Amino acid sequence: MVGRRSAPSVAYFLVTHALFFLLACRLSASQQARNYTFVHDARTAPEISYYDYIIVGGGTAGCPLAATLSQNATVLVLERGGSPYGDPNITYLANFGAPLADASPSSPSQRFISEDGVINARARVLGGGSCLNAGFYSRAEADYISGRDVGWNSELAKQSYEWVEKKVAFQPPMKQWQSAVRDGLIDAGVLPNNGFTYDHMYGTKVGGSIFDTAGHRHTAADLLDYANPDGLTVLLKATAHKVLFHTRGEWTGKARPTAHAVVFRDSTGAKHRAYLNSGAHNEIIISAGSLGSPQLLILSGVGPVDQLKAHNITVVLDQPMVGQLMSDNPMNAVFVPSPVPVEVSLIEVVGITHFGSYIEAASGANFGSFPDNDYGLFSPKVRTPQPTTQFYINLRQILTFIPKSSRSVSCRRSRQSRGRQRP
Ligand SMILES: Cc1cc2nc3c(=O)[nH]c(=O)nc-3n(C[C@H](O)[C@H](O)[C@H](O)COP(=O)(O)OP(=O)(O)OC[C@H]3O[C@@H](n4cnc5c(N)ncnc54)[C@H](O)[C@@H]3O)c2cc1C
């Protein structure tokens, strides 16, 4: 939910000790099953249905989009995962590592390993990555919003941020560890001290968090509160398999292929088809994440022609850029013993430097307990001598300085970023 985290070198300092699991009996507002009358299991969906908009992926982008579009149109959201509500591993900050450690097929976190052998995770739940992530919230840089990158209307972007923040952004509690990180950054000269702000500013700032002060996560699924219930249908456990296109002027008279339906399957494997109503503005929107979106396009025949042919997929459109130019922030984890227990905290403070590094920190989770607990991308793959408690430093910037052959702990890079010089 961060506006933009493009800096190549982000340092996370994660200090570890025993992970707390809250045994709260009362459900918080964020954990209660929301009274969303428009959310259904895909098994209840008709075989054929019609909508003005079909959104594939009910994640961080898909949920707010669905809420907005439903005001004046009929909208279908297809989400392959289940509901986040009532899952304590999603709700409670102290359980941050638990979904990442759950490698079962029903986990809200789907672990994967890149072609480089790097462990990572992607969401499989309504609310998407906002149900799994470290919860840091920031607005994008002003230049990014109104500049050449996206060219949005600044006033509309501001109103949209406020719309999101009203539901899911909070001023973090800033306890002992995060306060020490802030003070350390200031001592180290990451100035000025900008205090608490959602804006992107050079120096040290306390940013927003999607965890409230009680440590309860608020996710993009909460933005569906804004939806018009009469306009929206959200189907869970609905996996989109293919977008169907009219091609070569068939039906539309247009030269370009035009998407008109989505084929999806429910959890029993039964096939359903959702079609667009006729209407010039009606659309299929793919917001299935940075891996899921190109994957679905390619399965539907839109992508680099060589890849489509290699997999016997009928070519709808040769689009060589689909799935290309992906990049990721390299990450290198260092575990350091902690002599004392440290509070559980995720990202609350950031140092935004002029030399291109963002410095962030988290504390208190037991990521160092691998292999007893495997937190995937947050687990060390080389064990340090057995300290009783550990600091976990996840220092992406280290990659700039350590030769590749000596990188012994988790790091991630995209295939496309190989060989690229990082500034
Ligand atoms: C461990 C971790 C920590 C992070 N920490 C932060 C942080 O502190 N701050 C921050 O701003 N960002 C953070 N991020 C990144 C952030 O969560 C993502 O950038 C963001 O969620 C991406 O949003 P999205 O809508 O593009 O995709 P997602 O939120 O991933 O949504 C995609 C949705 O599409 C669904 N889907 C995929 N394929 C299909 C299909 N075929 N059919 C139906 N549904 C499908 C998925 O189940 C998913 O729900 C973190 C990410 C991770 C993994």
The ligand as a Tripos MOL2 file, in Angstrom:
@<TRIPOS>MOLECULE
LIG
   53    58     1     0     0
SMALL
NO_CHARGES

@<TRIPOS>ATOM
      1 C1          6.1720  -10.0570    2.8620 C.3       1 LIG1
      2 C2          5.7790   -8.7910    2.1650 C.ar      1 LIG1
      3 C3          5.9330   -7.5610    2.8150 C.ar      1 LIG1
      4 C4          5.5560   -6.3820    2.1720 C.ar      1 LIG1
      5 N1          5.6250   -5.1940    2.8700 N.ar      1 LIG1
      6 C5          5.0830   -4.0650    2.3260 C.ar      1 LIG1
      7 C6          4.9510   -2.8580    3.0850 C.ar      1 LIG1
      8 O1          5.3010   -2.7880    4.2570 O.2       1 LIG1
      9 N2          4.3940   -1.7750    2.4820 N.ar      1 LIG1
     10 C7          3.9620   -1.8350    1.1810 C.ar      1 LIG1
     11 O2          3.4540   -0.8170    0.6850 O.2       1 LIG1
     12 N3          4.0730   -2.9530    0.4370 N.ar      1 LIG1
     13 C8          4.5820   -4.0680    0.9850 C.ar      1 LIG1
     14 N4          4.6050   -5.2370    0.2470 N.ar      1 LIG1
     15 C9          4.1580   -5.2030   -1.1600 C.3       1 LIG1
     16 C10         2.6200   -5.0300   -1.3390 C.3       1 LIG1
     17 O3          1.9180   -5.8840   -0.4830 O.3       1 LIG1
     18 C11         2.2650   -5.3030   -2.8150 C.3       1 LIG1
     19 O4          3.0120   -4.4090   -3.6190 O.3       1 LIG1
     20 C12         0.7970   -5.0800   -3.1320 C.3       1 LIG1
     21 O5         -0.0240   -5.8780   -2.3090 O.3       1 LIG1
     22 C13         0.5280   -5.4330   -4.6040 C.3       1 LIG1
     23 O6         -0.8340   -5.1750   -4.8800 O.3       1 LIG1
     24 P1         -1.5500   -5.8150   -6.1550 P.3       1 LIG1
     25 O7         -2.9890   -5.4200   -6.0930 O.co2     1 LIG1
     26 O8         -0.7640   -5.4950   -7.3700 O.co2     1 LIG1
     27 O9         -1.4140   -7.4000   -5.9590 O.3       1 LIG1
     28 P2         -1.9560   -8.2850   -4.7760 P.3       1 LIG1
     29 O10        -2.2820   -7.4570   -3.5840 O.co2     1 LIG1
     30 O11        -1.0050   -9.4110   -4.6200 O.co2     1 LIG1
     31 O12        -3.3500   -8.8200   -5.3490 O.3       1 LIG1
     32 C14        -3.4350   -9.7450   -6.3910 C.3       1 LIG1
     33 C15        -4.6310  -10.6450   -6.0960 C.3       1 LIG1
     34 O13        -4.9370  -11.3790   -7.2710 O.3       1 LIG1
     35 C16        -5.3110  -12.6950   -6.9120 C.3       1 LIG1
     36 N5         -5.0960  -13.5360   -8.0920 N.ar      1 LIG1
     37 C17        -3.9220  -13.8400   -8.6990 C.ar      1 LIG1
     38 N6         -4.1210  -14.6210   -9.7710 N.ar      1 LIG1
     39 C18        -5.4730  -14.8130   -9.8590 C.ar      1 LIG1
     40 C19        -6.3260  -15.5330  -10.7600 C.ar      1 LIG1
     41 N7         -5.8340  -16.2020  -11.8200 N.pl3     1 LIG1
     42 N8         -7.6610  -15.5470  -10.5350 N.ar      1 LIG1
     43 C20        -8.1940  -14.8550   -9.4730 C.ar      1 LIG1
     44 N9         -7.4360  -14.1690   -8.5910 N.ar      1 LIG1
     45 C21        -6.0970  -14.1290   -8.7820 C.ar      1 LIG1
     46 C22        -4.4190  -13.0200   -5.7240 C.3       1 LIG1
     47 O14        -4.9530  -14.0680   -4.9460 O.3       1 LIG1
     48 C23        -4.3510  -11.6740   -4.9970 C.3       1 LIG1
     49 O15        -5.3350  -11.5640   -3.9890 O.3       1 LIG1
     50 C24         5.0210   -6.4250    0.8410 C.ar      1 LIG1
     51 C25         4.8680   -7.6540    0.1920 C.ar      1 LIG1
     52 C26         5.2420   -8.8280    0.8410 C.ar      1 LIG1
     53 C27         5.0440  -10.1600    0.1110 C.3       1 LIG1
@<TRIPOS>BOND
     1     1     2 1
     2     2     3 ar
     3     2    52 ar
     4     3     4 ar
     5     4     5 ar
     6     4    50 ar
     7     5     6 ar
     8     6     7 ar
     9     6    13 1
    10     7     8 2
    11     7     9 ar
    12     9    10 ar
    13    10    11 2
    14    10    12 ar
    15    12    13 ar
    16    13    14 ar
    17    14    15 1
    18    14    50 ar
    19    15    16 1
    20    16    17 1
    21    16    18 1
    22    18    19 1
    23    18    20 1
    24    20    21 1
    25    20    22 1
    26    22    23 1
    27    23    24 1
    28    24    25 2
    29    24    26 1
    30    24    27 1
    31    27    28 1
    32    28    29 2
    33    28    30 1
    34    28    31 1
    35    31    32 1
    36    32    33 1
    37    33    34 1
    38    33    48 1
    39    34    35 1
    40    35    36 1
    41    35    46 1
    42    36    37 ar
    43    36    45 ar
    44    37    38 ar
    45    38    39 ar
    46    39    40 ar
    47    39    45 ar
    48    40    41 1
    49    40    42 ar
    50    42    43 ar
    51    43    44 ar
    52    44    45 ar
    53    46    47 1
    54    46    48 1
    55    48    49 1
    56    50    51 ar
    57    51    52 ar
    58    52    53 1
@<TRIPOS>SUBSTRUCTURE
     1 LIG1         1 GROUP 0 **** ****
